[in-house]
Amino acid sequence: MIAFDTSTFSLPLPPGHPFPVGKYSALRQALHEAGCGSLLAEAPRAPRVAVEKVHDPGYVDRVLSGRLTPEEQRCLGLPPCRELTERALRTCGATLAAARTALRHGVAVALGGGGHHADRHGGRGFCVFNDVAVAAADARAHGVRRVLVVDCDVHQGDGTALLFAGDDGVYTLDMYARGNRMRSFARSRWEVVLEDGVGDGEYLAALQAVLPAILNAVRPQLVLYVAGADPLAGDRFGRLRLTEWGLRARDEFVLGEVCGRGVPVAVTLGGGYGRPVEHTVRVHRNTVLAAVRQAGKLGQVLGAEVGGG
């Protein structure tokens, strides 16, 4: 299995900024300590042509040239800088590479990504490009007829819903807290809207009630799994109360159901804003380890061919 690492491409954020960019380097260290260092590969850049399959070329040009408007900067929530451009391309490239690798070998992970708020016209909520949508569109362009996005970030994936509204080749199961619904009024094909404060039992029961039936109905040829850490109790932007155990059970269930059907799966990590950051890092680490276990069941060989741009 390969995990595409974005931690080298950081951002110079001001003190107190809510985006936890340091969690990515902490996750890399945690994976080394867990004996998974050999799985890590540097995330490639996403080709511009792949990004422009889902995003307006004018917006892409403003990102790459550092000329975002003040309103675009406000919506994005990240300061304009040269590093932002590089990180956006590498984050998108990690998910694109993970999807291409999963299609060949079964399971792969992007250590970042899950930018589900970005739509065709711009970014929002720390999401510059919608890497999940870019990977889905790329897979469709290369002959994959049915892609299923399983979005378990605590926030509604409104950008993904807008990008694939009416698309009969890309389906989304979006599971989020009611208080984290966005204002765009976008709707995914399937939505599981949980009341604020829901914990492990109700969350897992809701997921188990819908995912197997959706997999059976769609029969996807690729699953893109957004494994957000922000349903964790105490997350500063989330409204659910899952424990680390509950999130491990979520990951094991999703990956077991998908891989048990022989469907390739690319995992992205999505949001996570726990305090201290070590809480989020442990959830992300557990997600990667769950993917490693599934890869082992599939007999994946370490060092498999990397899917670049």
N, C-alpha and C positions, 0 to 999 in steps of 0.2 A: 504494500500500500504506500501511497505517496501523500504527504501533507504539504501543501504549497504555502510557504511562509512569507508573510508580508511585514514582519517585525522590523526589518532593516530600514524600511521606508516610513520613517516617523514624521511627525509634524511639530513645528515649534509653537506650541500653544501657550498662551499666557497662564500664569498661576491661577488655579481655581476654575479653569475651563472644564465644563462637564463631560467633554468627550474623553474617555479614559484610554488615550493612545498608549500609555505605558503597559496596558494589560497584554499587549501582543508580545513584547519582549519577555515579560514575566511568564507568559504561556510557553514560549520557546524554551525557557529555562526549566519550567516544570516538566515539559516533555523529555528533555535531556535527562532529568533526574529520574523519570519513569522508565528510562531505557529505550526511548523512542527517537533518539537523535538521528539514527540512520534513516528515518522515514522522511526527514525534512528536506525540501528542495526549495530554492529561491523562486518566488512567484515571478513568472514572466510578465512582460508588458502585454496588455491587450492591444491588438491592432486597431487602429482608428476605424477601419472599415467595419469591424465587428461591433464597435460601440455605436456607430452611426446606423446600424440596422434597427436600433430601438430608440436612439436619442436624436433630436433635431441637430443637424450638422452645425447650425449657427451656435447652439448652446455648447456643443462639443468644442468648437473653435474658441469660444470665450473661455472655457475651462483651460484648454491647452495653451492659450496665449496669455493667461492671467488677466483677462479683461472682463471678469464677471461684474455685472451691474451691482450697485449697492443693494437693491432689492433682492437679487439672486444671492448675494452674500448673506443677507439677513435670513432668508429662507433656509439656506444651507447650514448656517450656524458655525461655520469654520472660516478662519481668516484667509484671505488670498495670499498665496506664496508659491514659490517654485516647487517646494516640497509637496504641496497639495496636488499638483498636477501629476507628479510621479507616483504618489501613493494611490491616487484614484485609478491610474492605469494598471498599477501592480495589483491592487485589490480586485479589479475587474478581471485581470489576467489570471489571478489565482483561481477564481471560480470557473472561468472558461477552461483553463487547463485541467481542473479537477473533473469537470463534466466530460471532457474528451478522454481523459484517462479512465474514468469510470466506465465509459462505453466500451473500452477495450479490456478492462481488467476487473470490473465489478464494483469497486469502492474506491473513492478518493476524497480528500478533504481540502478545503480552502481555509486557512487559518486567518479568517477575517470574513469580509463580505456580508451578504444579507442586506444589501442596500435597497430595501423594498419600498422606500418612500419616493425615490426618484422616478419621474415619469418622462414622457417624450420631451417635454419642454423645459425641464429643469430639475434640480436637486432640492431635497428638503431633509431636515432632521438628520444632519451629518451624512447623508447619502448623496454622494456626488453623481455617480453612475449607478444604475440598477444592474449590478453584476449578475443577479439571478436571471433577469430578463435577457441580458446579453447572451448568457450561456444557453438559455432556452431557444432563442432565435437562431443561434449558431447551430445547435443540434438539429433544429427543423430544416435549416438550409442544407445540412449534410445528410438528409434522408430519414431522420427520426420523425415518425408520424405523430406520436403522442407523448407529450411531456407532462408530468404532474409535479407541481410545486407543492410541497408540504411545508407551510409556513407556521412555525411554532414560536416565533418571536411574540412578545407580549403585546406589541402594537399591531394595529391593522396594516396589512400590506397594500396600501391604497395605490401606490405607484404601479405595482405589478398588476393589480386589478384593472387599472386604466389602460395599461399597455396591451393587455390581452383580452379586453372586452370583446366578446363575439368571436374570438379565435377558437376554432374547433380542434386545434392541435396542441394548445397549451391550456391546461386546467390548473386551478389553484384551490387547495384546501387551506383556509386561513383561520387560525385558532388564536383568539386574542381576548383581552379584557375589555368589557364594555366601556370603561373609563378611558381606554386607550384607542378608541375609535377616532379616526382622522376626520377632517372637515370636508373632504372632497366628495363624500357620498358615493365613492366607488364601491362596487361589490364584486367579490370573487365568486367563482362558480359555487363553491361550498364555503359557508362561514359558520364557525362555532364561536358564538359570542358568550363569554363567561362573565358572570357577575363579579364585580370587584371583591377581592378577599377570598376567592376560591383557593382551596389547598389541594394536596396531593390526590386524595381519593376521588373527589368530584372531577378534577382535571383528567385524571387517567381514565376514569369511566367514560367521560365524554369522548376522549380520543379513541378509546377502544370500540366505542359504539359506531364510529363513522369510518375510520381509516380502512379496515378490511373491505367493507362494501365499496368504497370509492376505488380502491385498487382493483377489485374485481370488475367494476363497471368500466373503468378507463382502460385497463390493461396497458399501462404506460410502458414505453420502451426506455424511459429515463425518468428518474425521480431526482429533483433538486430539493434537499431538505435544509430548511433554515432553522437551526437548532439554537434559538435565542436563549441566553442565560438570564434574561430579564424577567421571566416569571418567578424568579427566586424571591422569597420573602425578604423584604428590606431593600429591594432594588429602588434606587431613587426616582426612577421614571416608570417603574412597573406598578401594577395594582393587584397582583396575585400574591399568593403566600405559599408557593411550593418550597419544599426542602431540597437539599442536594440529593437525597435519596429519590425523591419524586422525579427530579429531572433526569437522574440516571435511568430510572424505570421508563420514563418517556422515550429516551434515546434508544434503549434496548428494544422497546416495543416497536417503534417506527422502523428501525434498521432491521429488526428481525422479520417484520411483516414484508418489507420490501425485498430484502435479500432472500428470504424464504421462497419468494416467487421467482427468483432468478432475475430480478430487475436491477440494472445498474443504478447506483445512487452516488451523487456528489453532495457532500455535506458542507454547508457554510455555517459560521458561528453566530451571526446576527448580533443583536444588542446584548448589553450587560453592563450595568452601572452600579454594582453593589459597593457598599462601603463596609470594611476596607476592600480594595480591589482584589485581594487574595480570594475572597468569596467567589467572585466572578471567574477568576482564573481556574479555580478548582472545578467549577461547572464545565467550563470549556475543555479542560484537560479530560474530564470524565467522558465528554462527548467524543473526543478524539480516540480515547481508549476503547469506547464502545465500537467505533468504526474499525479499529485495529482487530478487535475480536471477530467481527463479522468477516473482515478480510481473511483472517486465519481460517475461518470455516469454509470460505470459498477457495482456499489454497492459493491466495495471491502471493506472488514472489516479490520480495523487497527489491527495489531498484528497477521496477518495470519501466518500460519506455515512457518518457515524460511527454505529455501533449503540450506543445508550445503554441506560439501564435501562428 
